[in-house]
Amino acid sequence: MVDSRPPSEGGGGGKVWGLFKLPFRNTGNSTTHTTTSSSSYQTEGSNTHNSNNNRGLSSSNSVSSVARSLLPTRRRLRLDPSNKLYFPNEPGKQVQSAIKIKNTSKSHVAFKFQTTAPKSCFMRPPGAILAPGETIIATVFKFVEPPENNEKQIDQKRKVKFKIMSLKVKGVMDYVPELFDEQKDQVAVEQILQVVFLDAERPSPALEKLKRQLAEAEAAIETNKKPVEEPPKIINEGLVIDEWKERRERYLARQQVEGVDSV
């Protein structure tokens, strides 16, 4: 740019140029300052972003762990009845209930009964190992105590509860209750069963179903009973004894013939 005005007219021309030049004198310094500020801002922003990410990851992990704890345990067994044990109401007698247990998982599963009244109740079997898809009918025995001091039947129901637990096991093995003590963290509570008393004199669908299940359980027990094995017959030893007897008889017969001839 060339200033066409005479110097007399532009007494303040230098000042005007100075005004135009001022913004450009420290261009390099201002750029450096701006770059430094932007880089520091980026660094702080990245640190803040990383810290926010870390906080988000930790919070998401904690939320996921809480969510996993709140999720219901996946069932390994299917129960029939699903959450009740039906007993005939016969005070002063030992009565029976039955429940069908099926392994619906893809692995071998051990199950175990527990009760709040072990002195008046017992299960047959108290536990077992089921192969995938295998079904068993368990029988529960209970002594029905007569009500005391006008005790209501609902109070007896609340006193006694049954619990079925399950445990995933590796393949075929013998059932022992200690399995559940050795792997406590892997044990799942399948169901807590409530006691329901049925009127033994009044027919009902639940009572008829109970009778069918008890009959199936008894039939399964009879089928699984092993017949008494007879002791094996040792054929070789018998043949040796028979042959020895024949030789002795022939020897004695010869002796008799020789004795008669000598006489």
Disulfide bonds with the S-S distance in Angstrom:
none
